[in-house]
């Protein structure tokens, strides 16, 4: 994410439970570039977890509840403006 110099309309990255700090860093970088909403999919399901997109704070709070030895997933971001 550090290499991004302008916002992207949409993107995804892998979430690994023991590395929640990496997710937080990615979300902070995206916030510097624009206003994003988020969703995620557990494992390799390729299905969005929430019917509505949520804030970075909501996503982090939710992911923080998962066991650190849990399965990875994918975080999806879409630009609002």
PyMOL commands that set and color helices and strands:
alter all, ss='L'
color gray80, all
select helices_A, chain A and resi 17-33+56-64
alter helices_A, ss='H'
color red, helices_A
select strands_A, chain A and resi 10-15+36-42+73-79
alter strands_A, ss='S'
color yellow, strands_A
deselect
rebuild
show_as cartoon
